[in-house]
Amino acid sequence: MANDSFYPRLKAFVIETTGMVFFSDKDEELTGIFSKRFEAVGAGDCAAYLVYLETDKDELDELIAELTIGETYFFRHNEQFDAIRNIVLPRIIRKNQKNRRIRIWSAGCAIGAEPYTLSIILKKEFGAELAGWVIDIVGTDINKKFLAIAKRGRFRGWALRAVSDEIKNECFTPAGQDWTIKPYFTKNVMFRYHNLALDPFPSHLDNLFAFDLILCRNVTIYFNHETIRSIIRKFHECLVDDGWLMVGHSEPNMVTFKAFKSVNAPGTVLYQKSDEADETTSFAEVPPTPLWTPPLPPPEWKITTGTINAIEAIAPHVTPEPAPEPPQTGGSRLDEIRRLADRGKSGEAARCCENLLKTDKLNPSIHLFHALVLEQMGKDEDAEAALRRAIYLDRNFVLPHYHFGLFLYKKGDQKGASRSLANAVRLLSNMDDARAFEEYDGISVAQLKELAKIHLEAIRG
């Protein structure tokens, strides 16, 4: 196959579409995967398969499923989770006593074992301290099949091989030879599609900002050094002040992480966003924390999912004329709100929005930003009201429609979510694909339309 004249073009298309530069020098492995997919779809050569890929997005998903590695398990590399228990979470909890919120991103979460492990640790080991807190855990991945497994929450016994029988019985329900994680441990976890190499972040649009902790373990092996440096820089921007980054054992490179303060812990290295970047702190050996502590009565948690929520248009569906430009407001004013929100200062950001609305109460963009900040604060009802106002003020304003679809999806209203996201796609279809929403992370019309379609596919199955 490597002698096929269209092979270089097919290879380039796959790398460009997925960002997986890892396969640049893995022709034997790549041709083996291609051969398997050729047989599955009846493609006779690289040219035929390239046409198939460009016209059938389902096949691209099948190919990505073959290219990515989904082998993972709960409490994988427990020394890293010990560092989270003993070093990271206690410091986050002390720092966030005022806003009583924790936000965590599991980037490249595969089938969801990592974010669910974090949920188990937070609820079983810190439940009493976090009663009444808002906990957001966002899991993202490029592999839609993995995300479907993660959302279903049903796992083979092999994925639980590092889990004690006590945790299995307390946190999972047996289902034949499988195990299903209990709803108590899933309701604060949200899964969504995101390509680290190609999709924008930090992103207020997709709630990928202002995290206390980001985990990205054994993901950057797919990317070249330039892409890795870009991803790490963006992670730094996604963290609040003093936020934490954890990567895989094979990934540490002090040059790559020079913007962070290195923290040595038993068996692992942590990276902290700090003014003391390039310095190194070491923690003495800490006795391993057991995987199980006696269960506490479930506290009353205030839970929101890790996604920017959105609110349904209160007006009937419309088929728009060529859509107008997004509503405008003073860029510098919104930039200041964005900077405050990025640093986790959501209260100050909300007050800025309220001050702007006193003199510009009919501006839908300000109402939208106000909604995003209120959502970050866990004030869902107020966020919903702000988003409804944004839609009422401009029914062709696509972003609130998009947000509403995600909001309804979180609430379990698949029909409503599908309807609202379809409205967003319809509005976006009347816009120039190259146009960018500069005030909303610079995402292009084409990118937002693709994200909306991906969410629609996930909802409709």
C-alpha positions as CSV (number, residue, x, y, z in Angstrom):
1,M,0.0,0.0,0.0
2,A,2.9,2.4,0.7
3,N,3.6,2.3,-3.0
4,D,0.1,3.5,-3.9
5,S,0.5,7.0,-5.4
6,F,-2.4,8.3,-3.3
7,Y,-1.0,6.9,0.0
8,P,0.9,10.1,0.9
9,R,-2.2,12.2,0.3
10,L,-4.3,9.8,2.4
11,K,-1.8,9.8,5.2
12,A,-1.5,13.6,5.1
13,F,-5.3,13.9,5.2
14,V,-5.6,11.7,8.3
15,I,-2.7,13.6,10.1
16,E,-4.1,17.0,9.2
17,T,-7.7,16.0,10.3
18,T,-6.7,14.4,13.6
19,G,-3.5,16.2,14.5
20,M,-1.9,12.8,15.2
21,V,1.6,13.5,13.9
22,F,2.6,10.3,15.8
23,F,1.8,8.4,12.6
24,S,4.2,10.4,10.4
25,D,6.9,7.6,10.7
26,K,4.6,4.7,11.5
27,D,3.8,3.6,7.9
28,E,3.6,-0.1,8.8
29,E,1.2,0.4,11.6
30,L,-0.8,3.0,9.5
31,T,-1.1,0.8,6.4
32,G,-2.3,-2.1,8.6
33,I,-5.1,0.1,10.0
34,F,-6.0,1.4,6.5
35,S,-6.2,-2.2,5.1
36,K,-8.6,-3.1,7.8
37,R,-10.8,-0.2,7.0
38,F,-10.5,-0.8,3.2
39,E,-12.0,-4.2,3.7
40,A,-14.7,-2.9,6.0
41,V,-16.0,-0.4,3.5
42,G,-15.1,-2.1,0.2
43,A,-12.5,0.4,-0.9
44,G,-10.0,-0.9,-3.5
45,D,-7.2,1.6,-3.0
46,C,-6.1,4.7,-1.2
47,A,-7.9,7.1,-3.7
48,A,-11.2,5.3,-3.2
49,Y,-10.8,5.4,0.6
50,L,-9.8,9.0,0.6
51,V,-13.0,9.9,-1.3
52,Y,-15.0,7.7,1.2
53,L,-13.4,9.6,4.2
54,E,-14.1,13.0,2.7
55,T,-17.8,12.2,2.1
56,D,-18.7,9.9,5.1
57,K,-17.9,11.3,8.6
58,D,-19.0,8.1,10.2
59,E,-16.1,6.4,8.6
60,L,-13.7,9.0,9.9
61,D,-15.0,8.2,13.4
62,E,-14.4,4.5,12.7
63,L,-10.8,5.3,11.6
64,I,-10.1,7.4,14.6
65,A,-11.3,4.6,16.8
66,E,-8.7,2.4,15.2
67,L,-5.9,5.0,15.6
68,T,-6.4,5.9,19.2
69,I,-5.7,3.8,22.3
70,G,-8.5,3.2,24.7
71,E,-6.8,0.8,27.1
72,T,-7.2,2.4,30.5
73,Y,-8.5,1.5,33.9
74,F,-9.7,3.0,37.2
75,F,-7.0,4.3,39.6
76,R,-4.4,3.8,36.9
77,H,-0.9,4.8,38.3
78,N,-2.2,5.2,41.9
79,E,0.9,7.1,42.9
80,Q,-0.4,10.0,40.8
81,F,-3.8,9.8,42.5
82,D,-2.0,9.7,45.9
83,A,-0.4,13.0,44.9
84,I,-3.9,14.4,44.0
85,R,-5.3,13.2,47.3
86,N,-2.4,14.4,49.5
87,I,-1.1,17.5,47.8
88,V,-3.4,18.9,45.1
89,L,-6.9,18.6,46.5
90,P,-6.2,19.8,50.0
91,R,-4.6,22.9,48.6
92,I,-7.4,23.5,46.1
93,I,-10.0,23.1,48.9
94,R,-8.2,25.6,51.2
95,K,-7.9,28.1,48.3
96,N,-11.5,27.8,47.2
97,Q,-13.2,28.1,50.6
98,K,-14.8,31.3,49.5
99,N,-16.3,30.3,46.1
100,R,-16.8,26.6,47.2
101,R,-16.2,25.2,43.7
102,I,-13.8,22.8,42.1
103,R,-13.3,22.5,38.3
104,I,-11.3,19.6,36.8
105,W,-10.6,18.7,33.2
106,S,-9.6,15.2,32.1
107,A,-8.2,15.8,28.6
108,G,-8.0,12.7,26.5
109,C,-10.2,10.8,28.9
110,A,-10.8,7.7,26.6
111,I,-13.6,5.5,28.1
112,G,-14.0,7.7,31.2
113,A,-12.1,5.8,33.9
114,E,-10.0,8.8,34.9
115,P,-12.8,11.3,35.4
116,Y,-14.9,8.8,37.2
117,T,-11.9,7.9,39.4
118,L,-11.7,11.6,40.4
119,S,-15.4,11.7,41.2
120,I,-15.0,8.6,43.5
121,I,-12.0,10.2,45.3
122,L,-13.8,13.5,45.7
123,K,-17.0,12.0,47.0
124,K,-15.7,9.2,49.1
125,E,-12.6,10.8,50.6
126,F,-13.5,14.5,50.7
127,G,-17.3,14.3,50.8
128,A,-17.7,15.9,54.3
129,E,-15.4,18.8,53.4
130,L,-17.1,19.4,50.1
131,A,-20.8,19.2,51.2
132,G,-22.6,22.1,49.4
133,W,-19.7,22.7,46.9
134,V,-20.2,22.9,43.1
135,I,-18.0,20.2,41.4
136,D,-17.4,20.2,37.7
137,I,-15.5,17.3,36.1
138,V,-15.1,17.6,32.3
139,G,-13.9,14.6,30.2
140,T,-13.0,15.2,26.6
141,D,-11.7,13.0,23.8
142,I,-11.4,12.8,20.0
143,N,-12.8,9.2,19.9
144,K,-16.6,9.3,19.8
145,K,-16.9,5.6,20.5
146,F,-14.9,6.0,23.7
147,L,-17.1,8.9,24.7
148,A,-20.2,6.8,24.1
149,I,-18.8,4.1,26.5
150,A,-17.9,6.8,29.0
151,K,-21.4,8.3,29.0
152,R,-22.9,4.8,29.4
153,G,-20.8,4.2,32.4
154,R,-20.7,0.4,32.0
155,F,-17.2,-1.3,32.1
156,R,-15.7,-4.7,31.7
157,G,-14.2,-6.1,34.8
158,W,-10.7,-5.6,33.4
159,A,-11.1,-1.8,33.6
160,L,-11.6,-2.3,37.4
161,R,-8.6,-4.5,38.0
162,A,-7.0,-2.0,40.3
163,V,-10.2,-1.3,42.3
164,S,-10.8,-3.0,45.6
165,D,-13.8,-5.2,46.1
166,E,-15.1,-2.6,48.6
167,I,-15.1,0.2,46.0
168,K,-16.6,-2.1,43.4
169,N,-19.5,-2.9,45.8
170,E,-20.0,0.7,47.0
171,C,-19.5,2.6,43.7
172,F,-20.6,0.1,41.0
173,T,-23.5,-2.2,40.2
174,P,-22.8,-5.6,38.7
175,A,-24.4,-6.1,35.2
176,G,-23.6,-9.6,34.1
177,Q,-19.9,-9.7,33.7
178,D,-19.7,-5.9,33.5
179,W,-19.9,-3.2,36.2
180,T,-22.0,0.0,35.9
181,I,-20.9,3.1,37.9
182,K,-23.7,4.3,40.2
183,P,-25.4,7.6,39.4
184,Y,-24.2,9.3,42.6
185,F,-20.7,9.2,41.0
186,T,-21.7,10.2,37.5
187,K,-23.9,13.3,37.9
188,N,-21.1,15.7,38.4
189,V,-19.2,14.4,35.3
190,M,-19.7,15.6,31.7
191,F,-18.2,14.1,28.6
192,R,-17.8,15.9,25.3
193,Y,-15.9,15.8,22.0
194,H,-12.7,17.9,21.8
195,N,-9.6,17.6,19.6
196,L,-6.6,19.1,21.6
197,A,-4.6,19.6,18.4
198,L,-7.2,21.4,16.3
199,D,-10.1,22.7,18.4
200,P,-9.7,26.1,20.2
201,F,-9.1,26.4,23.9
202,P,-9.2,28.1,26.4
203,S,-12.8,28.4,25.3
204,H,-15.6,30.2,27.1
205,L,-17.9,28.9,24.5
206,D,-17.3,25.3,25.5
207,N,-16.5,25.9,29.2
208,L,-12.9,24.9,28.8
209,F,-11.4,27.6,31.1
210,A,-10.7,28.4,34.8
211,F,-9.8,24.9,35.9
212,D,-8.2,24.1,39.3
213,L,-6.7,20.9,37.9
214,I,-6.1,19.5,34.4
215,L,-5.0,15.9,33.8
216,C,-3.6,15.0,30.4
217,R,-1.9,11.7,30.8
218,N,-0.3,9.8,27.9
219,V,-2.1,11.9,25.2
220,T,0.7,14.1,23.9
221,I,2.5,11.0,22.6
222,Y,0.5,11.5,19.4
223,F,1.8,15.0,18.7
224,N,5.0,16.6,17.5
225,H,7.0,19.0,19.8
226,E,5.5,22.1,18.4
227,T,2.0,20.9,19.0
228,I,2.9,19.7,22.5
229,R,4.3,23.1,23.4
230,S,1.2,24.8,22.1
231,I,-1.1,22.4,24.1
232,I,0.9,22.9,27.3
233,R,0.8,26.7,26.8
234,K,-3.0,26.6,26.4
235,F,-3.4,24.4,29.4
236,H,-1.5,27.1,31.4
237,E,-4.0,29.6,30.1
238,C,-6.9,27.4,31.1
239,L,-5.8,27.1,34.7
240,V,-6.7,29.6,37.5
241,D,-3.8,31.1,39.5
242,D,-2.1,28.3,41.4
243,G,-3.9,25.7,39.3
244,W,-2.4,22.3,38.7
245,L,-1.4,20.2,35.7
246,M,-0.7,16.4,35.8
247,V,0.7,14.6,32.7
248,G,1.8,11.0,32.1
249,H,5.1,9.5,33.3
250,S,6.5,9.4,29.8
251,E,5.8,13.0,29.1
252,P,7.7,15.3,31.6
253,N,10.2,17.6,29.9
254,M,11.4,20.5,31.9
255,V,11.8,22.8,28.9
256,T,8.2,22.2,27.8
257,F,6.9,23.0,31.3
258,K,9.1,25.9,32.1
259,A,6.1,28.2,32.6
260,F,5.1,26.1,35.6
261,K,6.5,25.5,39.0
262,S,7.6,21.8,39.3
263,V,6.5,20.0,42.4
264,N,8.1,16.6,43.0
265,A,5.9,14.1,44.8
266,P,6.6,10.4,45.5
267,G,6.5,8.6,42.1
268,T,5.4,11.6,40.0
269,V,5.9,15.2,39.1
270,L,3.2,17.9,39.3
271,Y,3.1,21.2,37.6
272,Q,1.6,24.3,39.2
273,K,0.7,27.6,37.6
274,S,2.7,30.0,39.7
275,D,4.7,33.2,39.7
276,E,7.6,31.0,40.9
277,A,7.9,29.2,37.5
278,D,11.0,27.2,36.9
279,E,11.4,26.5,40.7
280,T,11.1,23.0,42.1
281,T,9.4,22.0,45.3
282,S,9.7,18.5,46.7
283,F,7.3,16.7,49.1
284,A,8.5,13.9,51.4
285,E,7.2,10.4,51.1
286,V,3.6,10.2,52.2
287,P,2.2,6.9,53.3
288,P,0.0,5.7,50.5
289,T,-3.7,6.5,50.9
290,P,-5.9,3.4,50.8
291,L,-8.3,3.1,47.9
292,W,-11.1,2.9,50.3
293,T,-12.3,4.8,53.4
294,P,-15.4,3.9,55.4
295,P,-18.4,5.4,53.6
296,L,-19.9,8.6,54.9
297,P,-23.6,9.4,54.5
298,P,-23.9,11.0,51.0
299,P,-23.8,14.8,51.5
300,E,-26.1,17.1,49.8
301,W,-23.9,18.2,46.9
302,K,-24.7,21.1,44.6
303,I,-23.7,19.6,41.3
304,T,-23.4,21.0,37.8
305,T,-21.9,19.3,34.8
306,G,-18.7,20.5,33.1
307,T,-20.2,22.2,30.1
308,I,-21.3,25.7,29.2
309,N,-25.0,25.6,29.5
310,A,-27.4,27.2,27.1
311,I,-31.0,28.2,27.1
312,E,-33.8,27.5,24.6
313,A,-35.2,30.3,22.4
314,I,-38.5,31.4,23.8
315,A,-39.7,32.3,20.4
316,P,-40.8,29.9,17.7
317,H,-38.3,28.3,15.4
318,V,-37.2,30.5,12.6
319,T,-35.6,29.8,9.2
320,P,-33.3,32.8,9.0
321,E,-32.5,35.1,6.2
322,P,-28.7,35.5,5.8
323,A,-27.7,35.8,9.4
324,P,-26.5,39.2,10.7
325,E,-23.2,39.8,12.3
326,P,-23.0,38.8,16.0
327,P,-24.2,41.5,18.3
328,Q,-21.3,43.8,19.2
329,T,-20.2,45.4,22.5
330,G,-17.1,47.1,23.6
331,G,-14.4,44.5,23.1
332,S,-12.2,45.8,26.0
333,R,-15.2,45.5,28.4
334,L,-15.8,41.9,27.5
335,D,-12.0,41.2,27.5
336,E,-11.9,42.3,31.2
337,I,-14.8,40.0,32.1
338,R,-13.1,37.2,30.3
339,R,-9.8,37.8,32.1
340,L,-11.5,37.8,35.5
341,A,-13.5,34.6,34.6
342,D,-10.3,32.9,33.4
343,R,-8.6,33.5,36.7
344,G,-11.6,32.0,38.6
345,K,-12.8,35.5,39.8
346,S,-16.4,34.8,38.8
347,G,-17.9,37.1,41.4
348,E,-16.0,40.1,40.1
349,A,-16.8,39.1,36.5
350,A,-20.5,38.9,37.4
351,R,-20.4,42.4,38.9
352,C,-18.7,43.8,35.8
353,C,-21.5,42.3,33.7
354,E,-24.1,43.8,36.0
355,N,-22.5,47.3,35.8
356,L,-22.4,47.1,32.0
357,L,-26.1,46.1,31.9
358,K,-27.1,49.2,33.9
359,T,-26.2,51.3,30.9
360,D,-26.6,48.8,28.0
361,K,-29.4,46.4,29.1
362,L,-30.5,45.6,25.6
363,N,-27.1,44.2,24.5
364,P,-27.5,40.4,24.0
365,S,-23.7,39.9,24.1
366,I,-23.5,41.2,27.6
367,H,-26.4,39.0,28.7
368,L,-24.6,36.0,27.1
369,F,-21.4,36.7,29.0
370,H,-23.3,37.3,32.2
371,A,-24.9,33.9,31.7
372,L,-21.6,32.2,31.2
373,V,-20.2,33.7,34.3
374,L,-23.3,32.8,36.4
375,E,-23.0,29.3,35.1
376,Q,-19.4,29.2,36.3
377,M,-20.7,30.2,39.7
378,G,-23.2,27.4,39.8
379,K,-26.2,29.8,39.5
380,D,-28.1,27.8,36.9
381,E,-31.4,29.5,37.3
382,D,-29.9,33.0,36.9
383,A,-27.8,31.8,34.0
384,E,-30.9,30.5,32.3
385,A,-32.7,33.8,32.7
386,A,-29.8,35.7,31.3
387,L,-29.6,33.4,28.3
388,R,-33.3,33.7,27.7
389,R,-32.9,37.4,27.6
390,A,-30.0,37.1,25.1
391,I,-32.2,35.1,22.8
392,Y,-35.2,37.3,23.2
393,L,-33.2,40.4,22.3
394,D,-31.8,38.7,19.1
395,R,-33.4,35.5,17.9
396,N,-30.8,35.1,15.2
397,F,-28.0,35.2,17.7
398,V,-26.6,31.7,17.3
399,L,-24.5,31.2,20.4
400,P,-27.4,31.1,23.0
401,H,-29.1,28.5,20.8
402,Y,-25.9,26.4,20.9
403,H,-25.6,26.8,24.6
404,F,-29.2,25.9,25.2
405,G,-28.7,22.6,23.4
406,L,-25.9,21.7,25.7
407,F,-27.9,22.8,28.8
408,L,-30.9,20.6,27.9
409,Y,-28.6,17.7,27.1
410,K,-27.2,18.0,30.6
411,K,-30.7,17.9,32.0
412,G,-31.6,14.8,30.1
413,D,-34.0,16.5,27.6
414,Q,-32.6,15.0,24.5
415,K,-35.5,16.1,22.3
416,G,-35.2,19.7,23.3
417,A,-31.4,19.6,23.1
418,S,-31.6,18.2,19.6
419,R,-34.1,20.9,18.5
420,S,-32.0,23.8,19.9
421,L,-28.7,22.5,18.4
422,A,-30.5,22.0,15.0
423,N,-31.5,25.7,15.3
424,A,-27.9,26.6,15.8
425,V,-26.8,24.6,12.8
426,R,-29.5,26.2,10.7
427,L,-28.4,29.7,11.7
428,L,-24.7,28.8,11.1
429,S,-25.5,27.4,7.6
430,N,-26.4,30.9,6.5
431,M,-23.1,32.4,7.6
432,D,-19.7,32.4,5.9
433,D,-17.7,29.4,7.2
434,A,-14.5,31.5,7.5
435,R,-16.0,34.2,9.7
436,A,-14.8,34.1,13.3
437,F,-16.6,35.0,16.5
438,E,-13.8,37.2,17.7
439,E,-15.3,38.0,21.1
440,Y,-16.1,34.3,21.7
441,D,-12.6,32.6,21.7
442,G,-12.1,33.4,17.9
443,I,-14.0,30.2,16.9
444,S,-15.0,30.1,13.3
445,V,-18.5,29.5,11.9
446,A,-17.2,26.2,10.4
447,Q,-15.8,25.0,13.7
448,L,-18.9,25.9,15.7
449,K,-21.1,24.3,13.1
450,E,-19.0,21.1,13.3
451,L,-19.2,21.0,17.1
452,A,-23.0,21.5,17.0
453,K,-23.3,18.6,14.5
454,I,-21.1,16.4,16.7
455,H,-23.3,17.0,19.7
456,L,-26.4,16.4,17.6
457,E,-25.0,13.0,16.4
458,A,-24.2,12.1,20.0
459,I,-27.8,13.0,21.2
460,R,-29.5,11.2,18.3
461,G,-27.3,8.1,18.6
